């Protein structure tokens, strides 16, 4: 019996990020039993296959870029897309028209041709926008199982308080995902720990740690810096490390300078040795305004770190009563919870943290993927 051919369609796999890391781990695990390819929009030049250990797995990489769309077509599509979003339409017909206008025919045909060349049995579109685009390719990919892997919980994507997509696009995504054979949303069982933990923290460093991309109004690092300023007024021996990169870096640096915290709040670039930061920290802080899933929480707890987190449903699902929760977006409450974290029985909480992290096993998740792919 021929080995099933599985394709992961991703925006990027050779850059640093949570989605990339999770995708790489699952793809590498599945490559032990399937013929796995990754089609990526990364540029081939300067690719580093050692990132996430991808060079150690039998994975085929294909690099794709869309053709240029003629100026007038691009303008027409952009105008219709804007009108659709403003209309708050609930119509399936208009949703389908929006799906095609936001993904013009030359781009659709080019991507469909690329995917057809692989003769794949299953194609997994990674992340909501790309999964929706994969859905529009259904007419071109007869007989191929199409899966959308959303990397968000249902609540984070479609919940009333969702900040991930606007209300005008929620119905659109529902319509488009219905064209896929399977749609995978995150729940507690998808919180696989995707890196081998380093040394457990000793819990004596008086260092808070936060990790994530410096993207606009997402990870809440601006709130964290504001809260740490309040906390620092009465706690002279604690510092804060924030590891990440992105467009809000200058905002964070300006806040740090304005508060005179240059010797207490430190920004660090992403690293493939992130375990070192977890091992040296004493408390992890998740200040996100929203999260698809708090993968970093599992990684932090695997190093024995207690966690201060915004009161997101996904954080509460992972940690239950273990987490120290603050009201999402409230700087004063976050500062108070930072103080609370300095008073806990750290040794006891560290043991609890590692026991929670052990619940999440990548082998179990891989088996679930195999069952889904073989259905």
RODO-2510 file (C-alpha; in nm, 4 decimals, decimal comma):
residues 375
     n   res          X          Y          Z
     1     x     0,0000     0,0000     0,0000
     2     x     0,1413     0,3373    -0,1064
     3     x     0,2359     0,5821     0,1657
     4     x    -0,0149     0,8660     0,2022
     5     x     0,1088     1,1999     0,0725
     6     x     0,0432     1,4849     0,3153
     7     x     0,0972     1,8530     0,2382
     8     x     0,1063     2,1404     0,4860
     9     x     0,0343     2,4724     0,3161
    10     x     0,1869     2,7507     0,5269
    11     x     0,2569     3,1209     0,4988
    12     x     0,5969     3,0603     0,6555
    13     x     0,7865     2,7740     0,8173
    14     x     1,1398     2,9165     0,8224
    15     x     1,0688     3,2071     1,0569
    16     x     1,0325     3,2194     1,4330
    17     x     0,6834     3,1918     1,5757
    18     x     0,4446     2,9686     1,7669
    19     x     0,2442     2,8571     1,4619
    20     x     0,5631     2,7733     1,2733
    21     x     0,7035     2,5751     1,5627
    22     x     0,3879     2,3708     1,6234
    23     x     0,3504     2,3002     1,2509
    24     x     0,7132     2,1909     1,2255
    25     x     0,6830     1,9523     1,5210
    26     x     0,3656     1,7862     1,3913
    27     x     0,5030     1,7641     1,0354
    28     x     0,8227     1,6002     1,1614
    29     x     0,6292     1,3495     1,3700
    30     x     0,4005     1,2588     1,0794
    31     x     0,6977     1,2244     0,8441
    32     x     0,7840     0,9028     1,0288
    33     x     0,4739     0,7366     0,8796
    34     x     0,3696     0,9544     0,5837
    35     x     0,5247     1,1223     0,2811
    36     x     0,5151     1,4816     0,4075
    37     x     0,5655     1,8017     0,2099
    38     x     0,5499     2,1641     0,3199
    39     x     0,4523     2,4264     0,0629
    40     x     0,5598     2,7644     0,1945
    41     x     0,5565     3,1271     0,0826
    42     x     0,9016     3,1775     0,2340
    43     x     1,1756     3,2869    -0,0024
    44     x     1,4144     3,0022    -0,0719
    45     x     1,7242     3,2180    -0,0362
    46     x     1,8855     3,1964     0,3044
    47     x     1,6605     2,9181     0,4330
    48     x     1,7881     2,7514     0,7493
    49     x     1,6543     2,3946     0,7760
    50     x     1,8125     2,3592     1,1198
    51     x     1,5364     2,5814     1,2591
    52     x     1,3075     2,3596     1,4702
    53     x     1,5215     2,0616     1,3632
    54     x     1,3472     2,0456     1,0238
    55     x     1,6670     1,9272     0,8571
    56     x     1,6543     1,6064     1,0606
    57     x     1,3203     1,4930     0,9153
    58     x     1,2318     1,3454     0,5758
    59     x     1,0219     1,6422     0,4642
    60     x     1,0005     1,7838     0,1116
    61     x     0,9961     2,1643     0,0879
    62     x     0,8423     2,3577    -0,1984
    63     x     0,8611     2,7366    -0,2279
    64     x     0,5717     2,9188    -0,3888
    65     x     0,4914     3,2803    -0,4701
    66     x     0,1771     3,4224    -0,6247
    67     x     0,1834     3,5784    -0,9721
    68     x     0,1282     3,9499    -0,9969
    69     x    -0,2347     4,0502    -1,0520
    70     x    -0,3036     4,3219    -1,3107
    71     x    -0,3626     4,6676    -1,1689
    72     x    -0,7291     4,7088    -1,2633
    73     x    -0,8217     4,3623    -1,1348
    74     x    -0,6467     4,4310    -0,8085
    75     x    -0,8332     4,7601    -0,7667
    76     x    -1,1741     4,6053    -0,8429
    77     x    -1,1119     4,3223    -0,5973
    78     x    -0,9942     4,5605    -0,3280
    79     x    -1,2989     4,7836    -0,3690
    80     x    -1,5398     4,4909    -0,3455
    81     x    -1,3553     4,3521    -0,0454
    82     x    -1,3898     4,6825     0,1361
    83     x    -1,7601     4,7050     0,0540
    84     x    -1,8202     4,3491     0,1767
    85     x    -1,6519     4,4130     0,5107
    86     x    -1,8484     4,7357     0,5630
    87     x    -2,1788     4,5740     0,4664
    88     x    -2,1687     4,3160     0,7530
    89     x    -2,3364     4,0789     0,5107
    90     x    -2,4648     3,7388     0,6299
    91     x    -2,5188     3,6148     0,2732
    92     x    -2,3483     3,2936     0,1546
    93     x    -2,3511     3,4205    -0,2036
    94     x    -2,1753     3,7445    -0,1119
    95     x    -1,9315     3,5523     0,1086
    96     x    -1,8368     3,3351    -0,1878
    97     x    -1,7929     3,6441    -0,4036
    98     x    -1,5724     3,7982    -0,1340
    99     x    -1,3674     3,4771    -0,1150
   100     x    -1,2932     3,5025    -0,4868
   101     x    -1,2383     3,8791    -0,4944
   102     x    -0,9918     3,8656    -0,2062
   103     x    -0,8158     3,5759    -0,3796
   104     x    -0,8226     3,6690    -0,7518
   105     x    -0,8343     3,3995    -1,0191
   106     x    -0,4688     3,4244    -1,1325
   107     x    -0,3587     3,3604    -0,7741
   108     x    -0,6115     3,0803    -0,7245
   109     x    -0,5105     2,9010    -1,0427
   110     x    -0,1397     2,9315    -0,9705
   111     x    -0,1711     2,7888    -0,6199
   112     x    -0,4060     2,5146    -0,7381
   113     x    -0,1551     2,4153    -1,0075
   114     x     0,1243     2,4004    -0,7495
   115     x    -0,0812     2,1798    -0,5185
   116     x    -0,2029     1,9498    -0,7966
   117     x     0,1556     1,8760    -0,8979
   118     x     0,2180     1,7085    -0,5642
   119     x    -0,0582     1,4485    -0,6079
   120     x    -0,1337     1,4856    -0,2394
   121     x    -0,3933     1,2760    -0,0597
   122     x    -0,4399     1,5395     0,2114
   123     x    -0,3668     1,9139     0,2136
   124     x    -0,3670     2,1020     0,5439
   125     x    -0,4130     2,4795     0,5224
   126     x    -0,2418     2,6281     0,8271
   127     x    -0,4073     2,9263     0,9995
   128     x    -0,7512     3,0724     0,9328
   129     x    -0,6853     3,3017     0,6311
   130     x    -0,4926     3,0347     0,4403
   131     x    -0,7460     2,7662     0,5334
   132     x    -1,0191     2,9871     0,3865
   133     x    -0,8182     3,0271     0,0675
   134     x    -0,7686     2,6516     0,0489
   135     x    -1,1474     2,6145     0,0686
   136     x    -1,1889     2,8209    -0,2493
   137     x    -0,9653     2,5714    -0,4325
   138     x    -1,2109     2,2858    -0,3806
   139     x    -1,3183     2,2818    -0,7516
   140     x    -0,9541     2,2375    -0,8577
   141     x    -0,8664     1,9611    -0,6104
   142     x    -1,1222     1,6864    -0,6640
   143     x    -1,0540     1,3772    -0,4577
   144     x    -0,8121     1,5508    -0,2217
   145     x    -0,8959     1,5737     0,1475
   146     x    -0,8785     1,9385     0,2518
   147     x    -0,8168     2,0274     0,6165
   148     x    -0,8103     2,3680     0,7805
   149     x    -0,5819     2,3904     1,0854
   150     x    -0,6875     2,7124     1,2520
   151     x    -0,4395     2,7439     1,5435
   152     x    -0,7078     2,9160     1,7474
   153     x    -0,9686     2,7924     1,9894
   154     x    -1,3327     2,8250     1,8830
   155     x    -1,3836     3,0947     2,1473
   156     x    -1,0812     3,2951     2,0312
   157     x    -1,1956     3,2865     1,6702
   158     x    -1,5746     3,3029     1,6890
   159     x    -1,6532     3,4063     2,0474
   160     x    -1,8403     3,7267     2,1227
   161     x    -1,5274     3,8879     2,2683
   162     x    -1,2955     3,7674     1,9911
   163     x    -1,0293     4,0199     1,8925
   164     x    -0,8834     3,7936     1,6253
   165     x    -1,1316     3,8791     1,3506
   166     x    -1,4023     4,1411     1,3226
   167     x    -1,7697     4,0407     1,3399
   168     x    -1,8069     4,1006     0,9659
   169     x    -1,5668     3,8148     0,8875
   170     x    -1,6919     3,5558     1,1356
   171     x    -1,9830     3,4453     0,9200
   172     x    -1,7565     3,4485     0,6148
   173     x    -1,5164     3,2056     0,7805
   174     x    -1,8033     2,9790     0,8862
   175     x    -1,9243     2,9600     0,5258
   176     x    -1,5796     2,8961     0,3811
   177     x    -1,4650     2,6417     0,6401
   178     x    -1,7786     2,4391     0,5666
   179     x    -1,6272     2,3594     0,2244
   180     x    -1,3351     2,1802     0,3886
   181     x    -1,3458     1,8128     0,4803
   182     x    -1,2145     1,8821     0,8309
   183     x    -1,1527     2,1919     1,0395
   184     x    -0,9147     2,1583     1,3341
   185     x    -0,9584     2,4131     1,6130
   186     x    -0,7455     2,4157     1,9235
   187     x    -0,8584     2,2778     2,2553
   188     x    -0,6693     2,1689     2,5636
   189     x    -0,5427     1,8535     2,3958
   190     x    -0,3630     2,0592     2,1304
   191     x    -0,1335     2,2286     2,3780
   192     x     0,1555     1,9983     2,3008
   193     x     0,4873     2,1094     2,4392
   194     x     0,6938     2,1635     2,1266
   195     x     1,0390     2,2081     2,2698
   196     x     1,2536     1,9941     2,4943
   197     x     1,2680     2,1749     2,8304
   198     x     1,5991     2,2961     2,9616
   199     x     1,7030     2,2922     3,3262
   200     x     1,4174     2,3639     3,5662
   201     x     1,4204     2,7113     3,7153
   202     x     1,5755     2,7474     4,0598
   203     x     1,3208     3,0148     4,1476
   204     x     1,5707     3,2578     4,2958
   205     x     1,6422     3,5036     4,0145
   206     x     1,3670     3,7608     4,0845
   207     x     1,3067     3,7794     3,7085
   208     x     0,9729     3,7872     3,5284
   209     x     0,9686     3,6500     3,1742
   210     x     0,7358     3,7079     2,8778
   211     x     0,7797     3,5613     2,5276
   212     x     0,6024     3,6427     2,1999
   213     x     0,5911     3,8479     1,8842
   214     x     0,5798     4,2257     1,9227
   215     x     0,2613     4,2529     1,7163
   216     x     0,0070     4,5338     1,7444
   217     x    -0,2190     4,5119     2,0518
   218     x    -0,1879     4,1330     2,0770
   219     x     0,0582     4,0102     2,3389
   220     x    -0,0050     4,3069     2,5688
   221     x     0,3609     4,3814     2,6350
   222     x     0,2726     4,7509     2,6466
   223     x     0,0368     4,6707     2,9368
   224     x     0,3042     4,4596     3,1013
   225     x     0,5616     4,7391     3,0898
   226     x     0,3059     4,9835     3,2316
   227     x     0,2212     4,7384     3,5106
   228     x     0,5845     4,6632     3,5852
   229     x     0,6452     5,0377     3,6304
   230     x     0,3866     5,0393     3,9113
   231     x     0,5199     4,7160     4,0574
   232     x     0,8819     4,8382     4,0432
   233     x     0,8081     5,1327     4,2708
   234     x     0,7865     4,8978     4,5698
   235     x     0,9967     4,6042     4,4461
   236     x     1,3494     4,7189     4,3779
   237     x     1,5082     4,3768     4,3237
   238     x     1,2889     4,2364     4,0430
   239     x     1,3462     4,2683     3,6669
   240     x     1,1557     4,1788     3,3500
   241     x     1,2803     4,0016     3,0361
   242     x     1,0691     4,0173     2,7188
   243     x     1,1824     3,7925     2,4333
   244     x     1,0539     3,8632     2,0842
   245     x     1,0625     4,0819     1,7741
   246     x     0,8111     4,2797     1,5739
   247     x     0,6648     4,6177     1,4796
   248     x     0,5847     4,7347     1,8356
   249     x     0,9459     4,7175     1,9545
   250     x     0,9990     5,0933     1,9349
   251     x     0,6823     5,1531     2,1383
   252     x     0,8152     4,9255     2,4118
   253     x     1,1594     5,0861     2,4082
   254     x     1,0087     5,4337     2,4325
   255     x     0,8004     5,3295     2,7335
   256     x     1,0999     5,1704     2,9036
   257     x     1,3047     5,4878     2,8508
   258     x     1,0240     5,7189     2,9631
   259     x     0,9837     5,5200     3,2845
   260     x     1,3598     5,5063     3,3464
   261     x     1,3548     5,1258     3,3511
   262     x     1,6456     5,0590     3,1135
   263     x     1,8294     4,8635     3,3861
   264     x     1,5250     4,6596     3,4859
   265     x     1,3259     4,5814     3,1710
   266     x     1,5170     4,4088     2,8912
   267     x     1,4073     4,3297     2,5352
   268     x     1,5772     4,0291     2,3749
   269     x     1,5531     3,8998     2,0156
   270     x     1,4056     3,5596     1,9378
   271     x     1,6429     3,2703     1,9870
   272     x     1,6443     2,8972     1,9197
   273     x     1,7741     2,8589     2,2767
   274     x     1,4652     2,9989     2,4450
   275     x     1,4993     2,7314     2,7162
   276     x     1,7789     2,9385     2,8705
   277     x     1,5367     3,2228     2,9418
   278     x     1,2771     2,9905     3,0955
   279     x     1,5458     2,8304     3,3142
   280     x     1,6672     3,1675     3,4421
   281     x     1,3230     3,3159     3,5127
   282     x     1,1246     3,2921     3,8362
   283     x     0,7722     3,3751     3,7126
   284     x     0,6203     3,3695     3,3638
   285     x     0,3751     3,6429     3,2562
   286     x     0,1189     3,6077     2,9762
   287     x    -0,0208     3,9587     2,9277
   288     x    -0,2041     3,8888     2,5986
   289     x    -0,5255     4,0682     2,5132
   290     x    -0,6244     3,7494     2,3260
   291     x    -0,4671     3,4146     2,2470
   292     x    -0,5427     3,1327     2,0086
   293     x    -0,3744     2,9037     2,2520
   294     x    -0,1132     2,9761     2,5181
   295     x     0,1531     2,7307     2,4050
   296     x     0,4140     2,9287     2,5964
   297     x     0,2266     2,8505     2,9174
   298     x     0,2994     2,4799     2,8790
   299     x     0,6620     2,5541     2,7967
   300     x     0,6973     2,7823     3,0992
   301     x     0,5393     2,5299     3,3341
   302     x     0,7640     2,2553     3,1939
   303     x     1,0512     2,4591     3,3401
   304     x     0,8742     2,4835     3,6751
   305     x     0,7552     2,8421     3,6419
   306     x     0,4435     2,9757     3,8154
   307     x     0,2331     3,1877     3,5783
   308     x     0,0591     3,5241     3,5913
   309     x    -0,1910     3,5429     3,3029
   310     x    -0,4736     3,7546     3,1693
   311     x    -0,8046     3,5828     3,2446
   312     x    -0,8431     3,4346     2,8981
   313     x    -1,0575     3,1201     2,8575
   314     x    -0,7667     2,9410     2,6901
   315     x    -0,5326     3,0131     2,9830
   316     x    -0,7931     2,8956     3,2313
   317     x    -0,8481     2,5773     3,0294
   318     x    -0,4781     2,4905     3,0434
   319     x    -0,4012     2,5936     3,4006
   320     x    -0,7272     2,5847     3,5933
   321     x    -0,6810     2,7126     3,9500
   322     x    -0,3018     2,7054     3,9175
   323     x    -0,2773     3,0373     3,7311
   324     x    -0,2630     3,3811     3,8930
   325     x    -0,5158     3,5704     3,6781
   326     x    -0,5610     3,9430     3,6208
   327     x    -0,8451     4,1206     3,4447
   328     x    -0,7617     4,1320     3,0758
   329     x    -0,6300     4,4763     2,9824
   330     x    -0,6213     4,6123     3,3408
   331     x    -0,2779     4,7545     3,4224
   332     x    -0,3505     4,8079     3,7926
   333     x    -0,4734     4,4503     3,8375
   334     x    -0,1717     4,3121     3,6512
   335     x     0,0618     4,5109     3,8792
   336     x    -0,1208     4,3684     4,1822
   337     x    -0,0860     4,0141     4,0509
   338     x     0,2862     4,0647     3,9881
   339     x     0,3110     4,1519     4,3570
   340     x     0,1033     3,8452     4,4486
   341     x     0,3427     3,6241     4,2512
   342     x     0,6301     3,7350     4,4746
   343     x     0,4481     3,6009     4,7833
   344     x     0,3637     3,2458     4,6721
   345     x     0,5210     2,9246     4,7989
   346     x     0,7412     2,9059     4,4923
   347     x     0,8793     2,5545     4,5473
   348     x     0,5305     2,4054     4,5822
   349     x     0,3966     2,5938     4,2796
   350     x     0,6962     2,4863     4,0723
   351     x     0,6217     2,1204     4,1373
   352     x     0,2564     2,1749     4,0431
   353     x     0,3620     2,3578     3,7247
   354     x     0,5748     2,0679     3,6039
   355     x     0,3024     1,8158     3,6818
   356     x     0,0538     2,0151     3,4688
   357     x     0,3034     2,0368     3,1830
   358     x     0,3497     1,6583     3,1828
   359     x    -0,0153     1,6153     3,0850
   360     x     0,0618     1,7438     2,7387
   361     x     0,2288     1,4859     2,5190
   362     x     0,3197     1,5326     2,1533
   363     x     0,2876     1,1584     2,0830
   364     x    -0,0798     1,1634     2,1810
   365     x    -0,1434     1,4635     1,9572
   366     x     0,0335     1,2948     1,6655
   367     x    -0,1891     0,9894     1,7042
   368     x    -0,4955     1,2126     1,6838
   369     x    -0,3581     1,3638     1,3628
   370     x    -0,2981     1,0191     1,2157
   371     x    -0,6566     0,9195     1,2871
   372     x    -0,7856     1,2368     1,1220
   373     x    -0,5637     1,1939     0,8131
   374     x    -0,6572     0,8295     0,7656
   375     x    -1,0344     0,8774     0,7952
***
